[in-house]
Amino acid sequence: MMNIMNNILFYHKTFMRNRSFVSNFKNVCFLNKHIPTNTKMKISYHKDKVIFNYKPIKSSQSIVGYWLLTCSGMVFIAVSLRGITRLTESGLSMVSWTLFGEKVPTTEISWIDEFKNYKQFPEYQISNKNMTLEEFKRIWWMEYAHRMWGRLIGVVFIVPAVYFWFNNMLNPVTKKRILILGTLIGCQGLMGWYMVKSGLENRFDGPTDVPRVSQYRLAAHLGLAIFIYSGLLYTTLDQLIPVRSNTNNYNTSELKPTIKYNNRFRILAFSSKGLIFLTALSGAFVAGLDAGLIYNTFPKMCNKWIPDDILFMSPLYKNLTENPTTVQFNHRTLGMSTLLAVSAISWMSRKCNLPRRASTAVIVLTCAAYTQAILGIFTLLNHVPTYLAALHQSGSLLLLSSAIWLCHEIKYIKKLAK
């Protein structure tokens, strides 16, 4: 019996070192020859044989990872919904806000009362005087869907987070991120209402004024949403496909660049991620000022590379955020700069000894960048139709996602061997 137990310990240690090890001894029989990383072992005895039965188990890290992936996907949908409500001019249809949700009109009388409330605000009085009750219902439901989806994100995030926290399923780093992201998600709801309030104020006195939310608050709302999405996605990658600092996962090609070249590639990749974020943020100013409805030509702006009215406002700094021409020019410039930076990443990656997943991320990033540029051009040339504009906004998140993935995969690139 002691010999059998010694064999058990020997084979168990061997299997932990090499999961593809196969027994050649007669007194031990293994039911599973290829053992996953996360397993539980059951030992049974049959005559003179010891039978090991390894069964895979789902680790807490995987469970947390899939939960975060769900949350990041929901935030992605929320950003897309916000874009659609902006494009369909639905965002100002609900003129009140409560923490746990607004009461849904269920009768014709309640719908008429809700419509009367809407009529007291500038959007109806200036832009929608001929709107019917049925048209109002359509934009109201659009805004309601966006708000309730945001509240659902809060529930899906907070309830599992509390469970995972008290069951010690989160490591210290993840706990810090969960606290920060949870706080930001709560702030995002307040920021959304703060943004909507700017479109309900009586500040549209000029003959050409159009009731709309402040482009500054719109940019803050979008920027915070993108930041939350980025944090959720990056933490998801840490949980589901963690990257280790060793060099075992790297391709063994003969061409190995210097550490200096690797660092340049890493800096360019991280800079491109920041550039993508700035480009998406500038898109909020384009949307807030309806700047996509002017200069619907490409690559020039009405046969000029630099339009005449790009700096007509005084003081000059106001042009950056309040002049539709300048805002569109900046968005074009940032978009083309992003495309050039991603193209440089694609070219430099051929000389880097990248991990296989990082090489795949470069390909995905390149495809996303060129697709996003094409979508942007077609959106502009077609005077911003809703379906193209919505695809363009969603494309910006897909582009950012691929950049986050690449940066996650190369965070240890400085430790590559020469």
C-alpha positions as a printed NumPy array, in Angstrom:
array([[  0.   ,   0.   ,   0.   ],
       [  2.868,   2.378,   0.771],
       [  4.314,   1.739,  -2.665],
       [  1.008,   2.64 ,  -4.25 ],
       [  0.793,   5.896,  -2.264],
       [  4.35 ,   6.786,  -3.23 ],
       [  3.427,   6.207,  -6.855],
       [  0.383,   8.458,  -6.43 ],
       [  2.531,  11.319,  -5.171],
       [  5.131,  10.763,  -7.888],
       [  2.621,  10.721, -10.732],
       [  0.638,  13.653,  -9.347],
       [  3.771,  15.829,  -9.151],
       [  4.788,  14.693, -12.625],
       [  1.404,  15.616, -14.028],
       [  1.498,  19.041, -12.397],
       [  4.816,  19.671, -14.106],
       [  3.884,  18.191, -17.474],
       [  0.182,  17.846, -18.209],
       [  0.778,  15.826, -21.396],
       [  2.789,  13.171, -19.541],
       [  1.533,   9.624, -20.144],
       [  2.094,   6.787, -17.705],
       [  4.166,   3.786, -18.757],
       [  3.845,   1.964, -15.449],
       [  1.466,  -0.946, -14.975],
       [  0.194,  -0.14 , -11.516],
       [ -1.287,   3.312, -12.381],
       [ -3.999,   4.096, -14.906],
       [ -4.815,   7.683, -15.959],
       [ -8.239,   8.395, -17.397],
       [ -7.345,  11.875, -18.671],
       [ -4.04 ,  12.183, -20.495],
       [ -4.257,  15.918, -21.148],
       [ -4.957,  17.84 , -17.962],
       [ -6.267,  21.428, -18.131],
       [ -4.797,  24.1  , -15.882],
       [ -7.889,  24.332, -13.66 ],
       [ -8.795,  20.798, -12.605],
       [ -9.95 ,  18.749,  -9.68 ],
       [ -8.634,  15.235,  -9.118],
       [-10.512,  12.17 ,  -7.971],
       [ -8.509,   9.06 ,  -6.98 ],
       [-10.011,   5.58 ,  -6.975],
       [ -8.535,   2.095,  -6.648],
       [ -9.145,  -0.987,  -8.747],
       [ -7.242,  -4.103,  -7.682],
       [ -3.58 ,  -3.148,  -8.031],
       [ -4.264,   0.025, -10.031],
       [ -4.651,   3.605,  -8.893],
       [ -7.029,   5.549, -11.13 ],
       [ -6.675,   9.314, -11.463],
       [ -9.692,  11.179, -12.844],
       [ -9.049,  14.857, -13.539],
       [-12.101,  16.997, -14.205],
       [-11.865,  20.62 , -15.332],
       [-13.437,  23.235, -13.073],
       [-14.342,  26.8  , -13.902],
       [-12.113,  29.164, -11.929],
       [-13.356,  32.309, -10.221],
       [-11.09 ,  34.288, -12.533],
       [-13.004,  33.049, -15.579],
       [-16.36 ,  33.774, -13.955],
       [-15.299,  37.327, -13.109],
       [-13.898,  37.74 , -16.609],
       [-17.126,  36.76 , -18.344],
       [-19.107,  39.04 , -16.007],
       [-16.854,  41.977, -16.918],
       [-17.126,  41.055, -20.589],
       [-20.919,  41.219, -20.271],
       [-20.706,  44.624, -18.603],
       [-18.372,  46.001, -21.269],
       [-20.68 ,  44.716, -24.012],
       [-23.633,  46.422, -22.339],
       [-21.707,  49.71 , -22.163],
       [-20.886,  49.321, -25.865],
       [-24.616,  49.01 , -26.62 ],
       [-25.378,  51.991, -24.364],
       [-22.954,  54.196, -26.297],
       [-24.53 ,  53.09 , -29.569],
       [-28.028,  53.806, -28.207],
       [-26.926,  57.255, -27.071],
       [-25.697,  57.961, -30.595],
       [-29.013,  56.874, -32.099],
       [-31.022,  59.018, -29.676],
       [-28.845,  61.981, -30.636],
       [-29.247,  61.323, -34.351],
       [-33.03 ,  60.882, -34.082],
       [-33.293,  63.949, -31.809],
       [-34.896,  61.851, -29.087],
       [-32.693,  62.886, -26.176],
       [-34.825,  65.833, -25.011],
       [-38.188,  64.052, -25.149],
       [-38.106,  63.138, -21.448],
       [-38.031,  66.334, -19.394],
       [-37.648,  64.782, -15.933],
       [-35.3  ,  62.31 , -14.265],
       [-35.518,  60.005, -11.249],
       [-32.945,  57.628,  -9.877],
       [-34.922,  54.397, -10.24 ],
       [-36.775,  55.166, -13.452],
       [-39.541,  57.329, -14.813],
       [-43.182,  56.268, -14.787],
       [-44.299,  54.902, -18.143],
       [-47.54 ,  56.411, -19.529],
       [-50.077,  53.613, -19.824],
       [-53.213,  55.448, -20.966],
       [-53.974,  57.984, -23.642],
       [-54.574,  60.635, -20.991],
       [-51.183,  60.024, -19.384],
       [-49.513,  60.249, -22.8  ],
       [-51.247,  63.572, -23.44 ],
       [-50.027,  64.87 , -20.068],
       [-46.483,  63.772, -20.882],
       [-46.725,  65.523, -24.24 ],
       [-47.937,  68.693, -22.521],
       [-44.843,  68.661, -20.326],
       [-42.655,  68.352, -23.412],
       [-44.419,  71.323, -25.026],
       [-43.177,  73.614, -22.266],
       [-39.559,  73.305, -23.368],
       [-37.553,  74.913, -26.191],
       [-37.22 ,  71.889, -28.502],
       [-40.966,  71.713, -29.095],
       [-41.485,  75.48 , -29.125],
       [-38.717,  76.151, -31.662],
       [-38.197,  72.973, -33.71 ],
       [-41.184,  70.631, -33.271],
       [-44.311,  72.763, -33.236],
       [-46.   ,  70.472, -35.724],
       [-45.145,  67.237, -33.907],
       [-48.029,  64.823, -33.36 ],
       [-48.599,  62.652, -30.309],
       [-47.578,  59.505, -32.203],
       [-44.309,  61.109, -33.268],
       [-43.67 ,  62.144, -29.685],
       [-44.239,  58.568, -28.492],
       [-41.545,  57.287, -30.851],
       [-38.829,  59.624, -29.594],
       [-39.957,  59.152, -25.966],
       [-39.575,  55.382, -26.176],
       [-36.122,  55.782, -27.723],
       [-34.897,  57.909, -24.832],
       [-36.621,  55.656, -22.297],
       [-34.84 ,  52.6  , -23.719],
       [-31.48 ,  54.311, -23.37 ],
       [-32.119,  55.36 , -19.769],
       [-33.393,  51.972, -18.658],
       [-30.48 ,  50.234, -20.357],
       [-28.129,  52.436, -18.35 ],
       [-29.905,  51.474, -15.118],
       [-29.7  ,  47.8  , -16.099],
       [-25.936,  48.185, -16.499],
       [-25.775,  49.452, -12.933],
       [-27.674,  46.42 , -11.607],
       [-25.661,  43.905, -13.665],
       [-22.444,  45.507, -12.412],
       [-23.224,  46.133,  -8.728],
       [-25.02 ,  42.922,  -7.696],
       [-22.342,  40.452,  -8.938],
       [-19.575,  42.802,  -7.756],
       [-20.88 ,  42.627,  -4.181],
       [-21.155,  38.833,  -4.382],
       [-17.656,  38.404,  -5.815],
       [-16.199,  40.835,  -3.274],
       [-17.549,  39.078,  -0.182],
       [-16.714,  35.639,  -1.547],
       [-13.043,  36.585,  -2.099],
       [-13.242,  36.047,  -5.849],
       [-11.454,  39.317,  -6.674],
       [ -7.726,  39.919,  -6.369],
       [ -6.506,  43.23 ,  -4.844],
       [ -5.871,  44.903,  -8.211],
       [ -9.291,  43.938,  -9.53 ],
       [-10.941,  45.201,  -6.348],
       [ -9.448,  48.651,  -6.852],
       [-10.601,  48.733, -10.459],
       [-14.104,  47.575,  -9.516],
       [-14.397,  50.378,  -6.943],
       [-13.289,  52.987,  -9.475],
       [-15.475,  51.661, -12.281],
       [-18.513,  51.348,  -9.999],
       [-18.114,  54.964,  -8.908],
       [-17.781,  56.114, -12.511],
       [-20.88 ,  54.169, -13.572],
       [-22.862,  55.977, -10.872],
       [-21.439,  59.325, -11.972],
       [-22.325,  58.515, -15.584],
       [-26.052,  58.495, -14.815],
       [-25.809,  61.905, -13.163],
       [-23.698,  63.206, -16.038],
       [-26.36 ,  62.032, -18.495],
       [-29.072,  64.051, -16.777],
       [-26.736,  67.049, -16.431],
       [-26.218,  66.886, -20.184],
       [-29.948,  66.631, -20.955],
       [-30.711,  69.611, -18.699],
       [-28.552,  71.825, -20.909],
       [-30.998,  71.233, -23.764],
       [-34.03 ,  72.075, -21.629],
       [-32.816,  75.514, -20.555],
       [-34.205,  78.728, -22.025],
       [-30.956,  79.839, -23.658],
       [-31.883,  79.616, -27.326],
       [-32.772,  83.246, -28.053],
       [-31.092,  83.831, -31.42 ],
       [-32.992,  83.516, -34.705],
       [-30.735,  80.669, -35.836],
       [-30.444,  78.891, -32.485],
       [-31.374,  75.222, -32.467],
       [-32.294,  73.535, -29.153],
       [-29.595,  70.992, -28.407],
       [-27.547,  69.782, -25.488],
       [-24.25 ,  71.481, -24.702],
       [-21.442,  70.033, -26.793],
       [-19.182,  70.248, -23.733],
       [-21.515,  68.128, -21.615],
       [-22.08 ,  65.753, -24.536],
       [-18.308,  65.277, -24.871],
       [-17.984,  64.729, -21.111],
       [-20.804,  62.16 , -21.176],
       [-19.279,  60.291, -24.118],
       [-15.745,  60.536, -22.758],
       [-16.776,  59.076, -19.415],
       [-18.646,  56.243, -21.156],
       [-15.587,  55.428, -23.266],
       [-13.363,  55.517, -20.188],
       [-15.683,  53.092, -18.36 ],
       [-15.815,  50.817, -21.403],
       [-12.026,  50.841, -21.723],
       [-11.55 ,  49.995, -18.054],
       [-14.041,  47.136, -18.199],
       [-12.53 ,  45.721, -21.379],
       [ -8.94 ,  45.918, -20.143],
       [ -9.86 ,  44.216, -16.868],
       [-11.75 ,  41.571, -18.851],
       [ -8.618,  40.823, -20.855],
       [ -6.603,  40.541, -17.647],
       [ -9.044,  37.94 , -16.356],
       [ -9.687,  35.872, -19.491],
       [ -6.439,  36.084, -21.462],
       [ -3.749,  37.243, -19.033],
       [ -0.345,  38.103, -20.464],
       [  2.744,  36.821, -18.695],
       [  6.089,  38.573, -18.609],
       [  8.102,  35.577, -19.779],
       [  9.199,  35.151, -23.38 ],
       [  7.959,  31.58 , -23.876],
       [  4.877,  32.739, -25.785],
       [  6.845,  34.691, -28.387],
       [  7.582,  33.585, -31.906],
       [ 11.031,  32.113, -32.37 ],
       [ 11.892,  33.814, -35.644],
       [ 15.437,  34.619, -36.585],
       [ 14.666,  38.34 , -36.923],
       [ 14.78 ,  39.793, -33.42 ],
       [ 14.75 ,  43.597, -33.145],
       [ 16.604,  45.505, -30.494],
       [ 14.969,  46.513, -27.273],
       [ 15.031,  50.111, -28.51 ],
       [ 12.978,  49.203, -31.585],
       [ 10.518,  47.248, -29.437],
       [ 10.081,  50.237, -27.16 ],
       [  9.372,  52.492, -30.128],
       [  6.673,  50.114, -31.279],
       [  5.176,  50.011, -27.783],
       [  5.174,  53.811, -27.483],
       [  3.529,  54.163, -30.893],
       [  0.836,  51.615, -29.999],
       [ -0.04 ,  53.331, -26.726],
       [  0.041,  56.753, -28.381],
       [ -2.333,  55.51 , -31.06 ],
       [ -4.752,  54.347, -28.384],
       [ -4.767,  57.868, -26.948],
       [ -5.189,  59.335, -30.426],
       [ -8.203,  57.104, -31.076],
       [ -9.757,  58.321, -27.824],
       [ -9.198,  61.985, -28.77 ],
       [-10.679,  61.387, -32.218],
       [-13.8  ,  59.813, -30.705],
       [-14.07 ,  62.711, -28.252],
       [-13.821,  65.238, -31.076],
       [-16.703,  63.363, -32.716],
       [-18.869,  64.414, -29.761],
       [-18.246,  68.058, -30.643],
       [-19.082,  67.288, -34.269],
       [-22.379,  65.728, -33.156],
       [-23.122,  68.462, -30.635],
       [-22.748,  71.233, -33.209],
       [-24.168,  69.286, -36.192],
       [-20.83 ,  69.963, -37.84 ],
       [-21.204,  66.939, -40.095],
       [-23.912,  68.723, -42.08 ],
       [-21.497,  71.264, -43.563],
       [-18.602,  70.832, -46.005],
       [-19.854,  67.485, -47.265],
       [-16.884,  66.966, -49.571],
       [-13.688,  64.966, -49.207],
       [-10.706,  65.258, -49.08 ],
       [-11.031,  69.036, -49.511],
       [-13.553,  71.233, -47.762],
       [-15.378,  72.966, -50.636],
       [-12.296,  72.88 , -52.875],
       [-10.028,  74.181, -50.128],
       [ -7.708,  72.34 , -47.829],
       [ -8.251,  74.971, -45.13 ],
       [-11.646,  76.749, -45.281],
       [-11.89 ,  80.515, -44.953],
       [-14.105,  80.535, -41.846],
       [-11.956,  78.226, -39.764],
       [-10.933,  81.009, -37.362],
       [-13.725,  83.556, -37.703],
       [-14.751,  83.497, -34.009],
       [-13.148,  85.687, -31.377],
       [-11.33 ,  84.929, -29.138],
       [ -9.536,  82.376, -31.27 ],
       [ -9.665,  79.508, -28.784],
       [-13.473,  79.401, -29.035],
       [-13.133,  78.118, -32.593],
       [-11.788,  74.803, -31.294],
       [-15.062,  73.843, -29.615],
       [-17.76 ,  76.247, -30.873],
       [-17.03 ,  76.788, -34.562],
       [-18.575,  73.911, -36.591],
       [-16.036,  74.379, -39.39 ],
       [-13.053,  74.139, -37.056],
       [-14.582,  71.224, -35.174],
       [-15.066,  69.25 , -38.381],
       [-11.565,  70.165, -39.603],
       [-10.075,  68.93 , -36.31 ],
       [-12.039,  65.683, -36.514],
       [-10.823,  65.069, -40.06 ],
       [ -7.235,  65.797, -39.05 ],
       [ -7.363,  63.54 , -36.019],
       [ -9.001,  60.774, -38.05 ],
       [ -6.331,  60.861, -40.741],
       [ -3.592,  61.049, -38.098],
       [ -5.031,  57.949, -36.441],
       [ -5.054,  56.127, -39.766],
       [ -1.409,  57.029, -40.404],
       [ -0.403,  55.948, -36.894],
       [ -2.142,  52.582, -37.251],
       [ -0.535,  52.103, -40.669],
       [  2.847,  52.736, -39.052],
       [  2.035,  50.16 , -36.367],
       [  1.186,  47.61 , -39.054],
       [  4.467,  48.291, -40.875],
       [  6.618,  48.231, -37.722],
       [  5.014,  45.019, -36.472],
       [  6.618,  43.079, -39.311],
       [ 10.035,  43.724, -37.751],
       [  8.972,  42.955, -34.184],
       [  9.037,  39.516, -32.632],
       [  5.475,  39.855, -31.313],
       [  3.345,  37.301, -29.47 ],
       [  0.902,  35.502, -31.728],
       [ -2.112,  37.184, -30.157],
       [ -0.446,  40.576, -30.513],
       [  0.173,  39.918, -34.219],
       [ -3.512,  39.086, -34.613],
       [ -4.435,  42.268, -32.722],
       [ -2.351,  44.336, -35.158],
       [ -4.258,  42.86 , -38.092],
       [ -7.616,  43.533, -36.407],
       [ -6.55 ,  47.086, -35.512],
       [ -5.484,  47.822, -39.087],
       [ -8.719,  46.503, -40.572],
       [-10.786,  48.431, -38.019],
       [ -8.931,  51.679, -38.716],
       [ -9.43 ,  51.554, -42.48 ],
       [-13.065,  50.478, -42.1  ],
       [-13.697,  53.355, -39.701],
       [-12.084,  55.865, -42.072],
       [-14.216,  54.649, -44.974],
       [-17.363,  54.818, -42.825],
       [-16.512,  58.368, -41.787],
       [-16.005,  59.511, -45.367],
       [-19.251,  57.955, -46.584],
       [-21.138,  59.423, -43.614],
       [-19.889,  62.888, -44.502],
       [-20.51 ,  62.599, -48.242],
       [-24.083,  61.395, -47.648],
       [-24.968,  64.231, -45.23 ],
       [-24.929,  62.085, -42.08 ],
       [-27.726,  59.52 , -42.531],
       [-28.717,  57.905, -39.25 ],
       [-27.623,  54.352, -40.094],
       [-24.17 ,  55.378, -41.352],
       [-23.57 ,  57.778, -38.465],
       [-24.563,  55.095, -35.949],
       [-22.201,  52.607, -37.599],
       [-19.432,  55.209, -37.571],
       [-19.834,  55.82 , -33.847],
       [-19.919,  52.098, -33.077],
       [-16.881,  51.67 , -35.31 ],
       [-14.926,  54.08 , -33.132],
       [-15.474,  51.789, -30.136],
       [-14.456,  48.732, -32.14 ],
       [-11.3  ,  50.546, -33.228],
       [-10.542,  51.528, -29.628],
       [-11.225,  47.943, -28.503],
       [ -8.65 ,  46.55 , -30.921],
       [ -6.105,  49.155, -29.754],
       [ -6.76 ,  48.226, -26.113],
       [ -6.302,  44.564, -26.982],
       [ -2.978,  45.253, -28.719],
       [ -1.694,  47.387, -25.838],
       [ -2.71 ,  44.661, -23.404],
       [ -0.79 ,  42.038, -25.348],
       [  2.431,  44.074, -25.607],
       [  2.591,  45.515, -22.105],
       [  5.664,  43.348, -21.408],
       [  7.337,  43.98 , -24.745],
       [ 10.234,  45.767, -23.034],
       [ 11.185,  42.399, -21.553],
       [ 11.651,  40.73 , -24.935],
       [ 15.11 ,  39.388, -25.539],
       [ 17.42 ,  41.026, -28.046]])
